[in-house]
Amino acid sequence: PSTFSPSSSMPISSSYVLGPGDKLEISFFGNYVEKSVGFISKEGVLILPLLGPVNLLGMTFSDAVKLIKEKIKSELVGADVSINLTDLRSISIYLLGQAYKPGNYKLSGLTTLTNALFVSGGVNKSGSLRNIEVRRGGKVIKVYDFYEFLLKGKADSDIRLQDGDVVFVPFIQKRVKVGNGFKGPNLYEVKK
């Protein structure tokens, strides 16, 4: 697992949720020419040059860009702005249950469930690949079938993880035993 790492150079989706530690580059042009780089604080605040603090905690990147542009348009006549997300914060997730290496993992803000499973070494022999749960705020928000990815290459049901998410790998529920007479029985997990 130590040789796999999710790419941090992939494009940032407009639905990426900003949080403490994300680094933004703000470039003013027009009547005001200035460039600034700043981090979102633990309170979710970014200090804008010429304007002061703006709270971006929990906003998507596209909503934050819209808010900043509206603020600049209303307060600085003849100015416009370009905003880039230059560095991403790390998120902390828990991988629990029948994971190969359960525990707390600090990962890139772009990490998906599949990335987290690869980084942690996957599922142990007793774990279900069919019913992996992502829990956010104490509620199950996604049940993931890892077989769809491994056997069919389907990544459309993958989910981007957020800080504090819990990935729970349950025990295998139902198995079927198949014997071929030569090598002995093999166990396969049955889909619900």
Solvent accessible surface area in square Angstrom, and as a share of the most:
residue,aa,sasa,rsa
1,P,78,0.49
2,S,112,0.72
3,T,136,0.79
4,F,73,0.31
5,S,88,0.57
6,P,26,0.17
7,S,60,0.39
8,S,86,0.56
9,S,102,0.66
10,M,81,0.36
11,P,118,0.74
12,I,53,0.27
13,S,44,0.28
14,S,67,0.43
15,S,74,0.48
16,Y,6,0.02
17,V,44,0.25
18,L,2,0.01
19,G,3,0.03
20,P,52,0.33
21,G,31,0.30
22,D,0,0.00
23,K,48,0.20
24,L,1,0.01
25,E,34,0.15
26,I,3,0.01
27,S,27,0.17
28,F,5,0.02
29,F,98,0.41
30,G,53,0.51
31,N,107,0.55
32,Y,81,0.31
33,V,131,0.76
34,E,70,0.31
35,K,134,0.57
36,S,27,0.17
37,V,80,0.46
38,G,17,0.17
39,F,122,0.51
40,I,3,0.01
41,S,42,0.27
42,K,176,0.74
43,E,121,0.54
44,G,0,0.00
45,V,39,0.22
46,L,2,0.01
47,I,113,0.57
48,L,1,0.01
49,P,23,0.14
50,L,91,0.45
51,L,34,0.17
52,G,20,0.19
53,P,88,0.55
54,V,13,0.08
55,N,88,0.45
56,L,0,0.00
57,L,93,0.46
58,G,50,0.48
59,M,53,0.24
60,T,36,0.21
61,F,34,0.14
62,S,50,0.32
63,D,70,0.36
64,A,2,0.02
65,V,31,0.18
66,K,128,0.54
67,L,61,0.31
68,I,1,0.00
69,K,85,0.36
70,E,93,0.42
71,K,51,0.21
72,I,1,0.01
73,K,166,0.70
74,S,90,0.58
75,E,94,0.42
76,L,17,0.09
77,V,126,0.72
78,G,46,0.45
79,A,15,0.12
80,D,67,0.35
81,V,2,0.01
82,S,47,0.30
83,I,17,0.09
84,N,70,0.36
85,L,23,0.11
86,T,65,0.38
87,D,71,0.37
88,L,44,0.22
89,R,31,0.11
90,S,62,0.40
91,I,1,0.01
92,S,29,0.18
93,I,1,0.00
94,Y,98,0.37
95,L,1,0.00
96,L,70,0.35
97,G,29,0.28
98,Q,32,0.14
99,A,2,0.02
100,Y,131,0.50
101,K,110,0.46
102,P,78,0.49
103,G,26,0.25
104,N,80,0.41
105,Y,41,0.16
106,K,150,0.63
107,L,19,0.09
108,S,31,0.20
109,G,3,0.03
110,L,2,0.01
111,T,0,0.00
112,T,26,0.15
113,L,0,0.00
114,T,7,0.04
115,N,27,0.14
116,A,3,0.02
117,L,0,0.00
118,F,76,0.32
119,V,30,0.17
120,S,1,0.01
121,G,31,0.30
122,G,11,0.10
123,V,29,0.17
124,N,49,0.25
125,K,197,0.83
126,S,42,0.27
127,G,4,0.04
128,S,0,0.00
129,L,35,0.17
130,R,43,0.16
131,N,26,0.13
132,I,0,0.00
133,E,39,0.17
134,V,0,0.00
135,R,80,0.29
136,R,68,0.25
137,G,80,0.77
138,G,78,0.75
139,K,149,0.63
140,V,74,0.42
141,I,73,0.37
142,K,56,0.24
143,V,84,0.48
144,Y,3,0.01
145,D,22,0.11
146,F,11,0.04
147,Y,47,0.18
148,E,32,0.14
149,F,55,0.23
150,L,85,0.42
151,L,130,0.65
152,K,136,0.58
153,G,56,0.54
154,K,96,0.40
155,A,56,0.43
156,D,123,0.64
157,S,40,0.26
158,D,39,0.20
159,I,35,0.18
160,R,71,0.26
161,L,3,0.01
162,Q,62,0.28
163,D,88,0.45
164,G,45,0.43
165,D,0,0.00
166,V,36,0.20
167,V,0,0.00
168,F,59,0.25
169,V,0,0.00
170,P,20,0.13
171,F,121,0.50
172,I,38,0.19
173,Q,117,0.52
174,K,117,0.50
175,R,116,0.42
176,V,71,0.41
177,K,136,0.58
178,V,74,0.42
179,G,56,0.54
180,N,76,0.39
181,G,76,0.73
182,F,191,0.80
183,K,174,0.74
184,G,27,0.26
185,P,85,0.53
186,N,64,0.33
187,L,92,0.46
188,Y,114,0.44
189,E,18,0.08
190,V,59,0.34
191,K,117,0.50
192,K,166,0.70
